[in-house]
Amino acid sequence: MSDPSAAPGPAAQHKAAQHRADTSVPHSARIWNYWLGGKDNYPVDEQAGDAYTAVFPGIVTIARSSRAFLRRTVTHLVAEAGVRQFLDVGTGLPTAENTHEVAQRIAPEARIVYVDNDPMVLTHARALLYSTPEGATAYVDGDVLDPDAVLAAAAETLDFERPVALILSNILGHIPDDDRARAVVARLVDALPSGGYLSVNDGSRGTDPEFERAQDAYNESGAAPYVLRTVDRITSFFDGLELVEPGVVPVPLWRPEAGAPTPEPIGEHGGLARKP
């Protein structure tokens, strides 16, 4: 076992992560970080992000609404449903209001496992995200397409005999085949005990044609595709579960905070459901 006192500190780890990053080409996680107002991105990412927003300025609203949806669902799960364990698959680069920050602010004993298969994301996460002393935060190098491996690694931190909330935020669009995406979700949900929850939010079709055109053009550019699904197909991920009101809706409409401006529908739908 290595000596913790000899390990590089957070600043050194973060610097090392930046040094290893390829800054010559844009990276989707860094672009998303840029749209969220984060600082873990480079000029090439800003240029790519600005090029997308020039075609569809609403992508920034979608990115930030997605993050706000995460905050509200995690808050509900901790404060109202009593959940203390979270499995966040496809976490992306750290920015404001990460899952463990929201959960442990209410319940310091909460335990969170982040999963991603991008080495840059994992290095940044390990350098920048910390648990409270009472809780735990772990980072797993895993691929959502290998759910058994993800679950085995998560079980080192989470107790699957007690309720666990599974978070799949803007990741299922990276699995173009509907049958495969549903099979992945079904396997992950099957591992949850009764009283566990599934939270899903993803880009959607049927609300914003301008967004759909922009995303279709991006997919045709040769970049790794991200598919927009109809609301019915997103809703199908919750088959067999008990949807929490108001069901699957545009994410700004999912339990908006009191006093907030009246939210507008966008091309991003999400929902939360309980496993009976």
N, C-alpha and C positions, 0 to 999 in steps of 0.2 A: 504494500500500500504506500502511495506517495505521501510525503510530508506536506500537509496543507500549508505550513509556513513557508515552504519553498516554492509554492505555486505562484504564478504571476497574479497580481491583483487585477481588479476589474478594469482599471484604466489601461494596463498593459494588454489585457485580453482584447479590449475594444480596439486598441491601436493595432494589434496583430490582425484582427479581423479586417480592419480597413486596409491593411497592407496586402492581405491575400486577395481582396476583392478585385475582380477584373473591372476596371473603370473605363475600359475602351468601348464597351457595348452596354446598352441599357439593360436593366434587369427588372422583371415584372414586380418583384417584391419591393425593390427600392423605388420604383415608380409609384406603387400604391402608397408607400411610406411618404413620398413627396406630396401626393394628393391629400394625405391625412395631416400634413403640416409637420411631419417628422424631419429629422436632420441626418438620418442614415441613408443618404443618397448623394449622387455626384452630378456634375453638370450634364453628363450624357443622359442621366435619368430625367433630369429636369427638362432637357430638350425634348425627349421622347414624350414625357408627360404633357408638356406644353403643346406638342404637335397633336396629341389626342384631344386635348381640351379645345384646340382651335377648331376641330371638327365637331366635337360634342362637349361643350362646357359643363354639361350636367354631370359628367363623370365624377367631378369633385364632390358634388352633393351626394351621389350614390356612395362613394367611399366613406364619407363622413356619416351618412345616415346608417350605413352598415355598422360602423363602430358604435354609434349611439344605440342601435338595436342590441348589440352585444352587451353594452352597459346595462340597459334596462332589463334584459332577460336574466342576466346573472344576478342583478339586484333582486329581481322577483324570486329567483331560485333560492337565494340565501335568506332573504328577509321574510318571505312568505311561505315558501315550500320547505324550508329547513335543510336544504341540500348543503353538504360540506365538502363534496368531492367533485372534481371537474376533469374531464378528458377533452382537451382542446386540440383537435386534429387539423393540421394545416394552419398553424398559428401566424405565419408571416413575420415580418420584422417587428420588433417591439416599438410601440409608440405610446401615446397617452391612453389611460384607462384600459390596460390589459386585464385579462380575466382574473389573474390572481390579485391584482390591485383592487379591483371592484369587490371581489369576494372577501378578501382578508380585511378590507376596511370595515366590513360589517361583522365578520366572524374570523378573527385572527387565526383560529385553528384550522381553517379551510386548507385542503390539499389539492394541488393542481398539477396535472401532467400536460405539458405541451409536446406536440408531435409535429415534426416537419422532416422532409428528406432533402432539404437544401443546406449544405454545410455552412454557407454564409449566414443563413437565418439562425441556425443552431448556435454558431459561435457568438453572434450578437446577443442572442437570448441569454446564453450562459454568462455573458459579461455584464449584462444590463439589468436582468430581472432577479429580484431577491424575494425570498419568503420572509414572513414574520417568524420569530423564534418558535411560536406555538404551532405553526402550520408547516407545510412543505411545498416546495416547487421543484419539479423535475423536468428534464428535457430529453426527449427520446428521438433518436435518428431513425425514423420509420416512414413507411410509405402507406398511404391510405389503401392502396391496392393490395396490400398484404395485411389485412385486418388481424389475422391471428398473431402475427409478430407484434403488431401494435399493442394488442391486448395483453400479450405476455409481458412486454416491457412495462406497460402501465401498471400491471398487477404488483410490481415491486414497490410502488408508492401508494396505490389505491386499494381499498378493500372492496372487492366486488360482491361481498355479502351485504353491503350497505349501499344506500342510494348513490348513484353516480350520474352526473349530467354530462352528456356527450354533446360537444359543440362542433358543428360542421359549418363554418362560416366562409362562404365564397370559395369552397373547394370542390363541390360536386360538379360545377361547371367545367372543371378540368378533366372530368371523366365523360367523354362524349357519348358513349354507348349507354342508353337508358337501362338496359337489363343489367349491365355490369355495375352501374352506379347503385341501383336498387339492391343488388346482391351484397355489395360492400356495406351499405347502410344496414341491411337486415342482419348481417353477421355481427356488426358492432352492437346493434341494439339487442340482439339475442344474448349478449354477454351481460347486459345491464340487469340488475335485480328488479323485482317489483318495486315501484316507487322511484325508479330512475327516470331521467328525462332525456329527450332529444331536442336540440335546437338546431334548426337549419335556416340559413338565408343564402340566397343566390340571385344572380342576375336573371331577369325574367322577360318573356315576350308577352306582348298584348297590351302594354301600357304606354310605351314610349318608342314610336317608330324611328325617331332620330337616333336613339341609343342603339336600337337593333341594327340600323344601317352602319353605324360607326363600328360596332363590334364585329359585324359580318366582314367589313372591310379589313379590320385588324386580323381576323382569322385567316383571310385570304392572302395576307402579306407574307405568310411563311412562318409567322411566330407560332409558339405553342398555343393551340386553340383553346378558347373558353366558350362553351356553348351556353346560350340563353334558352331556358326551358319555359314552357307554358306554365301557368299557375297550377293547372291540374296535375302536371307531371311533378312539380315541386311538392304539391300536396300528397302525392302518392308515396313519398318517402316516409310519411307518417302513418301509413296503413297499419292497423292493429293497435294504434296508440290513441290516447285520449287528448285531443287538442285542447290547449288552454285558450280561453277567450282572449282575443277575437278571432282565433283561427289563423289561417295563412293569409296575410294581407301585405300590401306595400309596407316596407319596414318602418317608415315614419308614422304609420297609422297603428302600429302595435303598441298599445298602452302609452301614448305620448305623455310626457311629463306635464303635470298641472302648471298652467300659466304659460306654457310654451306657445309660440305662434301656431295657428292652424296649419297642420301638416298637409303637404300635397303628395298625391301618389307618384311614385317613381318606378322605374324598371328594375326593382329589386324587391323580391317577396321573401317573407320569412314567417316562421311560426315556432311554437314550443309545444311539446306534447309529453304526457306522462305515460309511462309503461304500467299497465294495470298489475 
